[in-house]
Amino acid sequence: MGKEIYELLLAYLREDISEKEMIRLQGWLAENERHRKLMEELRDKEVLRREIGTYASFDTSRCWSQLKEVMDKTSRRSRLSWSIWRSVAAVLVVAAVGGLLYRQITDSFRSGEEQVIVARIEPGRTQAVLITGKGQQLLLQGLKDTCLNFAENETLKINEDGSLKYSLSALSRMPEWHTLRIPKGGEYKIVLDDGTEIWLNSASELRYPAHFVGNERRVYLTGEAYFQVVRNEVAPFIVETRDMDVKVLGTSFNVSAYEDEENSHATLVEGRVEVDDKINGEKVTLTPGKQALLQGKEMIVREVNTKLYSMWRLDRFTFSSEDMEGVIRKLSRWYNVDFFFSNTSMKQKRFTGSLPKYSDISQVLRMIEMTTDIKFQVKGNTIIIQ
C-alpha cells in the first residue's frame, strides 16, 4: 500500500475526492476484504474521535514510519487484529491530515455535544475605516450594495461582496488622497479608480489618490496587501513602504511591511516587478515565484511557494516551517487577541500546516496542539502559550 492510497483515503474522508480518484480507490477496495473493513473503520466517527484523543500528541514522521511498517506486514499475514486496525486508522488520520481532517471531524460532532476547550473568540471580518482628504471618517462595516455620497455629487460604490469600488470621471473633484485603515480583526478589499484590486490584511493601512493623474500610480502601504494591478505602460503602479518601493506595470503580487516586524518582503505571483531597497539603494527585478526579502540591511532574492504568501486573502492561513512567533503574530492580528509566551523557547518551534481562517480560535489552537508539543491556555482575551 503506497502513499497514493493513503492520500485517496484522506480525500474520501474529507469528501474532496474527484471521480478519477474515486475509481482508483474503488479498485483498491475491491482487491481485498481487509481493505473494505479498514474503510468501514475509518468511516466510524466514534472510532476516529476516540483514537484522535489517544493520539493527540504525535511525531508526524514517526507516525508515517509506523503506519508503513504496519501496512507492509499485512501483505505477509492473512489477518490483522481489529485493535491494530484501529491504531492504523488513528495514525493515518492524525499523521496525514493533522489539523485539516480534525476540523472536518469535530464539525460533525459539534451538534448537541459538550465542547471543551477555550472561550469563543471570533475570527476577523470585513471592516475598515475610510478617511477622506478632508478628514471625514466613515466606518465601512456591514455595508453592501450601496453608495457613499460626497460633496460635488461624487459617489463611491460598496459592492455586493462588501468591497469598496472607485469609478470616477476624468473631471472628478474628489479630495485627492484617501486612507483606508484596517483594524486588528479586520480585512477589506478595495478597487481603485484604475480598476486595480487590492486585498488588505488585518492591522494594515493604505493611502492612495481617489483619482489617478499624471505619469505614475503611487500608493503607500503599512502592513500587508495583495495587489492585482491593471496594466498601464504609461503610468506604472508603485507601492511605497517604509523600506522598499515595488514598481509594476500590471501584475499580481503580495507585499508585507508591518511596522512591528523587522523583515519586509514582496512576493511575485505573476508578471514582473522591480523592487527598490530604500535602505541600500539596491534594485532587483522579480520573476514569478520569486520574493525580495529585506532582512535588516540586506536584500535577498529567493524562490518561494507563492501560496504561502497569498492564501491569507482567501480562506486559509498556510505555513511551511514557520517559527511559532511568526504564526502567533498573524493569529493575533486576525483574531484581535494577545498571546503570551510563558516559555520563550516555544517562539522558535516550527509549524507547517494550513489553518482555517474563519473558524473559532479554539479549533485553530487545537489543530496546532495536535501537530506540535505546544499547549494553549485562554484567559479572557489573552492566550498563554506553554
C-alpha positions as CSV (number, residue, x, y, z in Angstrom):
1,M,0.0,0.0,0.0
2,G,1.7,3.2,-1.2
3,K,1.3,6.8,-0.2
4,E,-1.1,7.3,-3.1
5,I,-3.7,5.1,-1.3
6,Y,-3.2,7.0,1.9
7,E,-4.0,10.2,0.1
8,L,-7.0,8.7,-1.6
9,L,-8.4,7.6,1.7
10,L,-7.9,11.0,3.2
11,A,-9.5,12.7,0.2
12,Y,-12.5,10.4,0.6
13,L,-12.8,11.1,4.3
14,R,-12.6,14.9,3.6
15,E,-15.4,14.4,0.9
16,D,-13.0,16.1,-1.5
17,I,-12.3,13.2,-3.9
18,S,-12.5,13.5,-7.7
19,E,-14.3,11.0,-9.9
20,K,-10.9,9.7,-11.2
21,E,-9.6,9.3,-7.7
22,M,-12.8,7.5,-6.6
23,I,-12.4,4.9,-9.4
24,R,-8.9,4.3,-8.2
25,L,-10.0,3.9,-4.6
26,Q,-12.9,1.6,-5.5
27,G,-10.4,-0.6,-7.4
28,W,-8.2,-0.8,-4.3
29,L,-11.2,-1.7,-2.1
30,A,-12.2,-4.5,-4.4
31,E,-8.8,-6.1,-4.2
32,N,-9.2,-7.4,-0.6
33,E,-11.8,-7.8,2.0
34,R,-9.5,-6.3,4.6
35,H,-9.3,-3.1,2.6
36,R,-13.1,-2.7,2.8
37,K,-13.1,-3.4,6.5
38,L,-10.4,-0.8,7.0
39,M,-12.6,1.8,5.2
40,E,-15.5,0.9,7.4
41,E,-13.3,1.5,10.5
42,L,-12.2,4.9,9.1
43,R,-15.8,5.9,8.4
44,D,-16.8,5.1,12.0
45,K,-16.7,8.6,13.5
46,E,-16.9,7.3,17.1
47,V,-13.6,5.4,16.5
48,L,-12.0,8.4,14.9
49,R,-12.9,10.7,17.8
50,R,-11.7,8.2,20.4
51,E,-8.4,7.5,18.6
52,I,-7.7,11.1,17.9
53,G,-8.0,11.7,21.7
54,T,-5.4,8.9,22.2
55,Y,-3.0,10.2,19.6
56,A,-3.4,13.9,20.2
57,S,0.4,14.3,20.7
58,F,2.4,12.7,18.0
59,D,5.5,13.0,15.8
60,T,4.4,13.2,12.2
61,S,7.4,11.5,10.6
62,R,7.5,8.7,13.2
63,C,3.8,8.0,12.7
64,W,4.2,7.7,8.9
65,S,7.0,5.2,9.5
66,Q,4.9,3.2,11.9
67,L,1.9,3.2,9.6
68,K,4.0,2.0,6.6
69,E,5.6,-0.8,8.8
70,V,2.1,-2.0,9.9
71,M,0.7,-1.9,6.4
72,D,3.7,-3.8,5.0
73,K,3.1,-6.5,7.5
74,T,-0.5,-7.0,6.2
75,S,0.8,-8.4,2.9
76,R,2.5,-11.2,4.8
77,R,-0.3,-12.0,7.2
78,S,-3.8,-13.4,6.5
79,R,-5.5,-11.5,9.2
80,L,-4.9,-8.3,11.3
81,S,-6.5,-7.8,14.7
82,W,-9.1,-5.1,15.0
83,S,-7.0,-3.4,17.7
84,I,-4.2,-2.9,15.2
85,W,-6.6,-1.7,12.5
86,R,-7.9,0.9,14.9
87,S,-4.3,2.1,15.6
88,V,-3.7,2.2,11.8
89,A,-6.9,4.3,11.4
90,A,-5.8,6.7,14.2
91,V,-2.2,7.1,12.9
92,L,-3.5,7.6,9.3
93,V,-6.0,10.3,10.3
94,V,-3.8,12.2,12.7
95,A,-0.4,11.9,11.0
96,A,-1.5,12.6,7.4
97,V,-4.3,15.2,7.8
98,G,-3.4,16.7,11.2
99,G,-5.5,19.8,11.7
100,L,-7.3,19.7,8.4
101,L,-9.1,16.5,8.9
102,Y,-9.6,17.2,12.6
103,R,-11.6,20.3,11.6
104,Q,-14.0,18.2,9.5
105,I,-14.4,15.5,12.1
106,T,-15.1,17.8,15.0
107,D,-17.6,19.8,13.0
108,S,-19.7,16.7,12.6
109,F,-19.7,16.1,16.4
110,R,-20.3,19.7,17.4
111,S,-24.1,19.4,17.4
112,G,-25.6,18.5,20.8
113,E,-22.3,17.6,22.5
114,E,-20.3,19.4,25.1
115,Q,-17.2,21.1,23.6
116,V,-14.1,21.6,25.5
117,I,-11.6,24.0,25.4
118,V,-11.4,27.6,25.2
119,A,-13.6,30.6,25.3
120,R,-15.1,31.6,22.0
121,I,-13.0,34.2,20.2
122,E,-14.4,35.1,16.8
123,P,-12.3,35.4,13.7
124,G,-11.9,38.7,11.9
125,R,-14.4,40.1,9.4
126,T,-14.8,42.6,6.7
127,Q,-14.3,46.1,8.2
128,A,-12.3,49.3,7.6
129,V,-12.3,53.0,8.2
130,L,-12.2,55.3,5.2
131,I,-10.6,58.7,5.9
132,T,-11.1,61.3,3.2
133,G,-8.8,64.1,2.3
134,K,-10.9,66.5,4.4
135,G,-10.5,64.2,7.5
136,Q,-14.0,62.8,7.3
137,Q,-14.1,59.2,8.7
138,L,-16.5,56.6,7.5
139,L,-16.9,53.2,9.2
140,L,-17.1,50.5,6.5
141,Q,-18.7,47.5,8.2
142,G,-21.7,45.6,7.2
143,L,-22.4,47.8,4.2
144,K,-23.2,46.1,0.9
145,D,-24.7,47.1,-2.5
146,T,-24.9,50.8,-1.6
147,C,-23.3,54.1,-2.5
148,L,-21.4,56.7,-0.4
149,N,-22.3,60.2,-1.3
150,F,-19.7,63.1,-1.1
151,A,-19.7,66.7,-1.9
152,E,-19.8,67.8,-5.6
153,N,-22.2,64.9,-6.2
154,E,-19.4,62.3,-6.2
155,T,-20.2,58.8,-5.1
156,L,-18.3,55.6,-4.2
157,K,-19.9,52.2,-4.6
158,I,-20.0,49.4,-2.0
159,N,-20.3,46.2,-4.0
160,E,-22.4,43.2,-3.0
161,D,-19.4,41.5,-1.5
162,G,-18.8,44.5,0.8
163,S,-15.8,45.8,-1.1
164,L,-15.3,49.5,-1.9
165,K,-15.1,50.5,-5.6
166,Y,-13.9,53.8,-7.1
167,S,-15.1,54.7,-10.5
168,L,-14.7,58.4,-11.1
169,S,-14.9,60.6,-14.1
170,A,-11.8,62.3,-15.5
171,L,-13.3,65.6,-14.2
172,S,-13.6,64.3,-10.7
173,R,-13.1,66.8,-7.9
174,M,-12.9,64.1,-5.2
175,P,-10.4,65.1,-2.4
176,E,-7.1,63.9,-3.8
177,W,-5.9,61.5,-1.1
178,H,-7.8,58.9,0.8
179,T,-6.7,56.5,3.5
180,L,-8.2,53.0,4.2
181,R,-7.4,51.8,7.7
182,I,-7.9,48.1,8.6
183,P,-8.0,47.4,12.3
184,K,-6.9,44.2,14.0
185,G,-9.6,41.6,13.4
186,G,-10.4,43.0,10.0
187,E,-9.8,42.7,6.3
188,Y,-11.0,44.6,3.3
189,K,-11.0,44.7,-0.5
190,I,-10.8,47.9,-2.5
191,V,-11.0,48.5,-6.2
192,L,-9.1,51.7,-7.1
193,D,-10.0,54.2,-9.8
194,D,-7.9,52.5,-12.4
195,G,-9.5,49.1,-11.7
196,T,-6.6,47.7,-9.6
197,E,-7.9,45.3,-7.0
198,I,-6.3,45.3,-3.5
199,W,-6.9,42.9,-0.6
200,L,-5.8,44.4,2.7
201,N,-4.9,42.3,5.7
202,S,-5.5,43.0,9.4
203,A,-3.7,45.9,11.0
204,S,-2.9,47.5,7.7
205,E,-3.3,50.9,6.1
206,L,-3.3,52.1,2.5
207,R,-3.0,55.7,1.4
208,Y,-3.9,56.4,-2.2
209,P,-5.3,59.0,-4.6
210,A,-9.0,58.9,-5.2
211,H,-8.4,59.6,-8.8
212,F,-5.1,58.8,-10.6
213,V,-3.5,61.6,-12.7
214,G,0.0,62.0,-14.1
215,N,2.6,59.5,-15.2
216,E,2.6,57.2,-12.2
217,R,0.1,55.5,-9.9
218,R,1.6,55.6,-6.4
219,V,0.1,54.3,-3.2
220,Y,1.5,54.0,0.4
221,L,1.2,50.8,2.4
222,T,1.8,49.9,6.0
223,G,1.0,46.2,6.8
224,E,0.1,43.6,4.2
225,A,-1.8,43.7,1.0
226,Y,-2.3,41.6,-2.2
227,F,-2.4,43.5,-5.4
228,Q,-3.9,42.7,-8.9
229,V,-2.7,45.7,-10.9
230,V,-4.3,46.8,-14.1
231,R,-1.7,47.2,-16.8
232,N,-0.8,50.7,-17.9
233,E,2.6,51.2,-19.5
234,V,2.3,55.0,-19.5
235,A,1.7,55.1,-15.7
236,P,3.5,52.4,-13.7
237,F,2.0,51.4,-10.4
238,I,4.2,51.9,-7.4
239,V,3.7,50.5,-3.8
240,E,5.7,52.5,-1.4
241,T,6.5,51.1,2.1
242,R,8.8,52.0,4.9
243,D,11.8,50.2,3.5
244,M,11.1,49.4,-0.2
245,D,9.2,50.5,-3.3
246,V,7.6,48.0,-5.6
247,K,7.2,49.2,-9.2
248,V,5.0,47.3,-11.7
249,L,3.2,47.8,-15.0
250,G,0.5,45.2,-14.4
251,T,0.7,42.1,-12.4
252,S,-0.3,40.2,-9.2
253,F,1.9,40.3,-6.1
254,N,1.9,40.4,-2.3
255,V,3.6,43.0,-0.1
256,S,4.2,42.7,3.6
257,A,5.7,45.6,5.6
258,Y,4.4,45.6,9.1
259,E,6.0,48.2,11.5
260,D,6.2,45.6,14.3
261,E,8.2,43.2,12.1
262,E,11.9,43.5,11.3
263,N,11.6,42.0,7.8
264,S,9.7,43.2,4.8
265,H,9.0,41.2,1.6
266,A,7.5,41.5,-1.8
267,T,6.3,38.2,-3.5
268,L,5.5,38.0,-7.2
269,V,2.7,35.7,-8.3
270,E,2.6,36.6,-12.0
271,G,4.0,39.3,-14.2
272,R,7.1,41.3,-13.4
273,V,8.1,43.8,-10.7
274,E,11.0,46.0,-9.7
275,V,11.9,46.2,-6.0
276,D,13.8,49.2,-4.8
277,D,15.6,48.8,-1.5
278,K,15.4,52.2,0.0
279,I,17.9,51.4,2.7
280,N,20.8,50.3,0.5
281,G,19.7,51.8,-2.8
282,E,19.7,48.4,-4.4
283,K,17.2,47.4,-7.2
284,V,16.2,43.9,-8.1
285,T,13.7,42.6,-10.7
286,L,11.5,39.7,-9.8
287,T,10.0,37.0,-12.0
288,P,7.0,34.8,-10.9
289,G,7.7,32.6,-7.9
290,K,10.5,34.9,-6.6
291,Q,10.5,37.0,-3.4
292,A,12.5,40.0,-2.4
293,L,13.2,39.7,1.3
294,L,14.6,42.7,3.2
295,Q,16.3,41.4,6.4
296,G,17.8,44.3,8.3
297,K,20.2,45.9,5.8
298,E,20.3,43.0,3.4
299,M,18.1,42.4,0.4
300,I,17.7,38.7,-0.5
301,V,16.0,37.3,-3.6
302,R,14.7,33.8,-3.2
303,E,12.3,31.3,-4.8
304,V,9.2,30.6,-2.7
305,N,5.9,28.9,-2.8
306,T,3.7,31.9,-3.5
307,K,0.6,30.3,-1.9
308,L,2.3,30.7,1.5
309,Y,2.1,34.5,0.9
310,S,-1.2,34.8,-0.8
311,M,-3.7,32.3,0.6
312,W,-4.5,34.6,3.5
313,R,-6.7,36.7,1.2
314,L,-8.9,33.6,0.7
315,D,-9.9,31.2,3.4
316,R,-6.8,29.8,5.0
317,F,-3.5,30.6,6.6
318,T,-0.7,28.4,5.2
319,F,2.7,27.9,6.8
320,S,5.8,26.0,5.9
321,S,8.3,25.5,8.7
322,E,7.5,29.0,10.1
323,D,8.6,29.8,13.6
324,M,5.8,29.9,16.1
325,E,6.4,33.6,16.8
326,G,5.6,34.5,13.2
327,V,2.5,32.2,13.3
328,I,1.3,33.8,16.5
329,R,1.7,37.4,15.1
330,K,-0.7,36.5,12.2
331,L,-3.3,34.9,14.5
332,S,-3.0,37.8,17.0
333,R,-3.8,40.4,14.2
334,W,-6.7,38.3,12.7
335,Y,-8.4,37.4,16.0
336,N,-7.5,40.6,17.8
337,V,-6.2,38.8,20.8
338,D,-3.0,38.9,22.8
339,F,-0.6,36.0,23.1
340,F,1.9,35.5,25.9
341,F,4.8,33.0,25.7
342,S,5.3,31.6,29.2
343,N,8.1,29.6,27.8
344,T,10.2,31.7,25.4
345,S,11.8,28.7,23.8
346,M,8.5,28.0,22.1
347,K,9.0,31.0,19.9
348,Q,11.5,29.0,17.8
349,K,9.3,26.0,17.4
350,R,8.5,25.3,13.7
351,F,5.0,24.9,12.3
352,T,3.8,23.5,9.0
353,G,0.2,23.3,8.1
354,S,-2.9,25.0,6.8
355,L,-5.3,26.7,9.3
356,P,-8.9,27.7,8.6
357,K,-9.2,31.4,8.6
358,Y,-12.9,31.8,9.5
359,S,-13.1,29.2,12.3
360,D,-13.4,29.9,16.1
361,I,-9.9,30.2,17.5
362,S,-10.4,27.2,19.8
363,Q,-10.4,25.0,16.7
364,V,-7.3,26.6,15.3
365,L,-5.4,26.3,18.6
366,R,-6.4,22.6,18.9
367,M,-5.1,21.9,15.4
368,I,-1.7,23.5,16.3
369,E,-1.6,21.4,19.6
370,M,-2.2,18.2,17.6
371,T,0.9,18.8,15.4
372,T,3.3,20.3,18.0
373,D,4.1,19.9,21.7
374,I,2.7,23.4,22.3
375,K,-0.3,23.9,24.7
376,F,-2.5,26.9,24.9
377,Q,-4.5,28.3,27.9
378,V,-7.1,31.0,27.3
379,K,-7.6,33.7,30.0
380,G,-10.1,36.3,28.8
381,N,-8.7,37.9,25.7
382,T,-5.2,36.6,26.4
383,I,-3.9,33.3,25.2
384,I,-0.9,31.8,27.1
385,I,1.5,29.6,25.2
386,Q,3.0,26.9,27.3
